[in-house]
Amino acid sequence: MLDIDKIRELVQMMVAHDLVEISLRDGEEEVNLRRPNARAMPESLNGLAGAPPPNPSYLLAPQATPAAPPLPVAAPAAPDAGLLEIKSPMVGTFYASPDPDSPAFVQAGAAVHVGTVVCILEAMKVFNEIKSEVAGTIERVLVKNAQAVEFGQPLFLVRPQ
């Protein structure tokens, strides 16, 4: 059987080299040492009399801790509750009007129907009319004229009829 000094040496080697597990076999003798958390100080060091103090830098190493589940919190009523989004179907540049001298297709307070053109998106020199898929009133325009937009980015908030 291995003596306690040999086991101490193995534990010290595991700590020094940040090993999680070590298994040794010598004939009929077998030793398996395992540390469940490689960053935590092994319990085996605490109980060994005469064991040298652990490496201080080892104790200061960052430890991964599982995140606590978020506590349920009642969400405050959003001012945009009940509004639907008209989202960008592509990456491109948003234009509120057909040309710089024309008024915007829609503004906040404008009524829209299914199929009403609400803006133009330019993608690769192609101008695409974006039509409303919901009937209601435009509550907010979320982007500015000539602003670059991403796929799925909300462009308008609509209060449905």
CORVENNOR-V986730 format. One record per residue. RES is the residue in three letters. SS is DSSP state (hx for helix, st for strand, lp for the rest). Layout:
res->RES ss->SS
res->RES ss->SS
This chain:
res->MET ss->lp
res->LEU ss->lp
res->ASP ss->lp
res->ILE ss->hx
res->ASP ss->hx
res->LYS ss->hx
res->ILE ss->hx
res->ARG ss->hx
res->GLU ss->hx
res->LEU ss->hx
res->VAL ss->hx
res->GLN ss->hx
res->MET ss->hx
res->MET ss->hx
res->VAL ss->hx
res->ALA ss->hx
res->HIS ss->lp
res->ASP ss->lp
res->LEU ss->lp
res->VAL ss->lp
res->GLU ss->st
res->ILE ss->st
res->SER ss->st
res->LEU ss->st
res->ARG ss->st
res->ASP ss->st
res->GLY ss->lp
res->GLU ss->lp
res->GLU ss->st
res->GLU ss->st
res->VAL ss->st
res->ASN ss->st
res->LEU ss->st
res->ARG ss->st
res->ARG ss->lp
res->PRO ss->lp
res->ASN ss->lp
res->ALA ss->lp
res->ARG ss->lp
res->ALA ss->lp
res->MET ss->lp
res->PRO ss->lp
res->GLU ss->hx
res->SER ss->hx
res->LEU ss->hx
res->ASN ss->hx
res->GLY ss->hx
res->LEU ss->lp
res->ALA ss->lp
res->GLY ss->lp
res->ALA ss->lp
res->PRO ss->lp
res->PRO ss->lp
res->PRO ss->lp
res->ASN ss->lp
res->PRO ss->hx
res->SER ss->hx
res->TYR ss->hx
res->LEU ss->hx
res->LEU ss->lp
res->ALA ss->lp
res->PRO ss->lp
res->GLN ss->lp
res->ALA ss->lp
res->THR ss->lp
res->PRO ss->lp
res->ALA ss->lp
res->ALA ss->lp
res->PRO ss->lp
res->PRO ss->lp
res->LEU ss->lp
res->PRO ss->lp
res->VAL ss->lp
res->ALA ss->lp
res->ALA ss->lp
res->PRO ss->lp
res->ALA ss->lp
res->ALA ss->lp
res->PRO ss->lp
res->ASP ss->lp
res->ALA ss->lp
res->GLY ss->lp
res->LEU ss->st
res->LEU ss->st
res->GLU ss->st
res->ILE ss->st
res->LYS ss->st
res->SER ss->lp
res->PRO ss->lp
res->MET ss->lp
res->VAL ss->lp
res->GLY ss->st
res->THR ss->st
res->PHE ss->st
res->TYR ss->st
res->ALA ss->lp
res->SER ss->lp
res->PRO ss->lp
res->ASP ss->lp
res->PRO ss->lp
res->ASP ss->lp
res->SER ss->lp
res->PRO ss->lp
res->ALA ss->lp
res->PHE ss->lp
res->VAL ss->lp
res->GLN ss->lp
res->ALA ss->lp
res->GLY ss->lp
res->ALA ss->lp
res->ALA ss->st
res->VAL ss->st
res->HIS ss->lp
res->VAL ss->lp
res->GLY ss->lp
res->THR ss->lp
res->VAL ss->st
res->VAL ss->st
res->CYS ss->st
res->ILE ss->st
res->LEU ss->st
res->GLU ss->st
res->ALA ss->st
res->MET ss->lp
res->LYS ss->lp
res->VAL ss->st
res->PHE ss->st
res->ASN ss->st
res->GLU ss->st
res->ILE ss->st
res->LYS ss->st
res->SER ss->lp
res->GLU ss->lp
res->VAL ss->lp
res->ALA ss->lp
res->GLY ss->st
res->THR ss->st
res->ILE ss->st
res->GLU ss->st
res->ARG ss->st
res->VAL ss->st
res->LEU ss->lp
res->VAL ss->lp
res->LYS ss->lp
res->ASN ss->lp
res->ALA ss->lp
res->GLN ss->lp
res->ALA ss->st
res->VAL ss->st
res->GLU ss->lp
res->PHE ss->lp
res->GLY ss->lp
res->GLN ss->lp
res->PRO ss->st
res->LEU ss->st
res->PHE ss->st
res->LEU ss->st
res->VAL ss->st
res->ARG ss->st
res->PRO ss->st
res->GLN ss->lp
